Amino acid sequence: MTLTLVSQSKHFGGLLTKYTHVSAVNQCTMTFNVFLPKTAAEHQTKVPVLYCLGGLTSTEDNFAQKAGAASRAAQYGLALVFPDTSPRGVDFAEAGAREDIGYSAGFYLNATQAPWNKNWKMYDYISKELPQVLSANLPIDISRSSITGHSMGGHGALTIFLKNQTAYKSVSAFAPILHMTKANWGRFALPKYLGDDESTWKEYDSIELFKLHHAQKTLRTDINVLIDQGTGDKFLKDNLHTEDLIEFVKKEGLENQFTIRYQDGYDHGYFFISTFANDHVDHHAKALGLTLSH
Amino acid sequence: MTLTLVSQSKHFGGLLTKYTHVSAVNQCTMTFNVFLPKTAAEHQTKVPVLYCLGGLTSTEDNFAQKAGAASRAAQYGLALVFPDTSPRGVDFAEAGAREDIGYSAGFYLNATQAPWNKNWKMYDYISKELPQVLSANLPIDISRSSITGHSMGGHGALTIFLKNQTAYKSVSAFAPILHMTKANWGRFALPKYLGDDESTWKEYDSIELFKLHHAQKTLRTDINVLIDQGTGDKFLKDNLHTEDLIEFVKKEGLENQFTIRYQDGYDHGYFFISTFANDHVDHHAKALGLTLSH
């Protein structure tokens, strides 16, 4: 569980550091960036953390470099963790052949099918191993964690939250894939990662998990789920399905537990994310009990 | 002077657009990004502009995607222009052979030596042609212009300002190459672009231009030059030479005309730039008579 420092830059009074470490669950070397605010970077004071999960084609760098979230996080004294989006460096060619499966396309699930089932355990990595790695090595208090993400990473944030509702104080997403079992990306990747039995796909589908937990009365009612979705997003119709979540929320009368915002004209990229990043940091800071004091 | 739209994203209520156009001075197709705040994007109201010049290895994208300047610019109603850093697509191999000359290494000068002298006219492009292109095609009031840049682009901002002092309301730079005739980068590129006569190099050297205009009493005394420089910048010693400008300022008693800030521990990258981007936007907005009202 030791970390290897790759690079480090001072950023908004704190430190943005890239580390690698050997992942037991993914059986490869994983990379992440972490932003520690000044109080943690200089004085080792333990701070809460917001996980920021990237989308397809991303690495640990995209969200860290382009979302502009560290400015506000620094003011709150909040750490940000930007994990890589898949295992890397495995020895079979399929891993690097396409943009929608393999490298940068981990979909935050545990694969059960060869050749993916040896390394592609991103669900366990993000929800179990990475928090332990952070806790053991950095001034991060993982008992105060929140989670967000973009697109595939929004899917990751929501499904990981839904399967571990007491582990996170809050959840949000930018343009998430909400209905993986219906999305083109999901219908391509899920059979390869999980096999043809569609019943196994539902545990990695946000809409299905919301429905399940609501029906079982195991959906937390004390948190508000924040989702921003651009109306100019070319993936909205075939891959994101925001309307399906809105329909569920209306049908079940859960309006008080969701803030789902269509943002007029915004697309799927980081010029959209950066526009609303402060709103999401504010959302999580409030749930984590942080105030703008730094 | 017509523009071809390449891509467009809504960003902080305005629009971030990538355009190409045929450049007469560079004799090739040039690309730039422009951020128009809401009032200009939606209502075609003419707004002031801040030119943001990139450094070595950059294109028009780096500053636009990573500096985080649009948030504050949107609040002021200020346009940002992110030009590419060199001509592209020329027919000689030297242009793409190295990172310190040719592509992404225009150094904001007019080359006089073959093979560069046909296309490498970045000084004329930034100071003359691009403003005309913007004025003819976009709701930008080029009579209210300011200029900033990073590293090579900081050198560009300062030298272009110094040679055109009435064309800009203000100037600033992040980690600029201040003493090109002394910098390793300058001593490599200048003979190739300008020939071996070192006297011709001085017109693209900020320190030399500051000295010249101060001696001639042609240095504007009504503006304050803002420079941020990280103390952890690995290029400081051999390429940036901030200390030479500080020495000149002290010797000539010009402290009221310069704000030169050493930023403790910051390096040369965009995690440094983004930390201080708002300060620079504020600096230019003040000179342009803008207030935080949007």
Interface residues (C-beta under 8 A of the other chain):
Chain A: S9 K10 H11 F12 G13 L16 Q65 K66 G68 A70 S71 G230 G232 Q263 D264 G265 Y266 D267 G269 Y270 F271 F272 S274 T275
Chain B: S9 K10 H11 F12 G13 L16 Q65 K66 G68 A70 S71 G230 G232 Q263 D264 G265 Y266 D267 G269 Y270 F271 F272 S274 T275
